[in-house]
Amino acid sequence: MRAGLIRDLAVALVSLGVLLALPALFPQPALRDFLIYFFAYGLLAMSLNLLVGLTGLVSFGHAAYFASGAYAFGLLMQSGRVSVPLAALAAIGGTALLALVIGAICVRLKEIYFAFITLAFQMFIHSIIVTWVSLTGGDQGLRGGIPRPPFLGIDLNDARVLYGACAVLFVLCVLAMRQVSQSPFGYTLRMIRDNPARANFLGVNVAAAKLGIFVFAGAMASVGGLILALFVSGAYPEFAFWTTSGEAIFMIMLGGTKLFLGPLVGTLLLQTLNHYVTIYTEYHGLVLGTVILLIVLGLRRGIADTLYDTLRQRRAPRPAASPPPASSPAVAATADDLAKGRTV
């Protein structure tokens, strides 16, 4: 585990260096904007995959925690009483507490019942956001923007500094999710996914383990909402709508659930399609639906999973050809006599 941690830290540092270098190599503001969207929705998809791919819990309401992080952070910053780091920590902690309350109810249900009750809770939270106009702004979202006062010499009003802060948050959260997935707790979740009855027989508290990963996934999703709220300087009811959870499911389907970074591949593909398709045609829904159908029906798994399996099959050593079975002396003699025209 120590060797794996050192390797993951090295990969995280290299990845952070590449992300920070990209705006310097390509200074167009559009690239920074695209990458910040990628960070936000990538964390949403990867945190959902902790439930779907790692634990076998299909949630249709994961965007509720994405929106919770955005609204909690925005409201705290609009109060003017806390700094950016404290507001971020409070938003993540508050979302984790919300996930704990909801998860305590949801994790006791199975399969389709779990999926639909998570959707019900998400729509309940969405209705609160829309109807509590005095607090959330209703359909218009948080009005007045989100202040970004400097802290510790860091001024998030600078677009480059904001991008760097979002990149650091993104890499730290991905690293944290990686450690959880590779920990003994992560392998316990895999056992629950594959055979919950056997896990329970071996003494695993299945409900507690599911609740633990549910809360952690909700907290990670809230960081994605926080990043998006910082970038757009606001929070909107669409963050908690069912279509946002649907987009996260699409990202996982496009990228795959087997590889840890598979959802990021799906996020990159979906965000790229959203960006370019909407430029060239107004029928972006038709194009996106066609692409998703082709990948799901053609590959029957995510792109990253397909590439991984293909490379593994190519690198796998081919089995050596087995030698022909040795003939017994009597059979060999008989064959030799027949070749010479004699009978035995």
Sequence and secondary structure as in RCSB ss.txt:
>XXXX:A:sequence
MRAGLIRDLAVALVSLGVLLALPALFPQPALRDFLIYFFAYGLLAMSLNLLVGLTGLVSFGHAAYFASGAYAFGL
LMQSGRVSVPLAALAAIGGTALLALVIGAICVRLKEIYFAFITLAFQMFIHSIIVTWVSLTGGDQGLRGGIPRPP
FLGIDLNDARVLYGACAVLFVLCVLAMRQVSQSPFGYTLRMIRDNPARANFLGVNVAAAKLGIFVFAGAMASVGG
LILALFVSGAYPEFAFWTTSGEAIFMIMLGGTKLFLGPLVGTLLLQTLNHYVTIYTEYHGLVLGTVILLIVLGLR
RGIADTLYDTLRQRRAPRPAASPPPASSPAVAATADDLAKGRTV
>XXXX:A:secstr
 HHHHHHHHHHHHHHHHHHHHHHHHS  HHHHHHHHHHHHHHHHHHHHHIIIIII    S THHHHHHHHHHHHH
HHHHTSS HHHHHHHHHHHHHHHHHHHHHHHTTS HHHHHHHHHHHHHHHHHHHHH HHHH GGG STT      
BTTB TTSHHHHHHHHHHHHHHHHHHHHHHHHSHHHHHHHHHHH HHHHHHTT  HHHHHHHHHHHHHHHHHHHH
HHHHHHHTS  GGGGSHHHHHHHHHHHHHH SSSTTHHHHHHHHHHHHHHHHHHH S HHHHHHHHHHHHHHHHS
S HHHHHHHHHHHHHS            HHHHHHHHHHHTT   
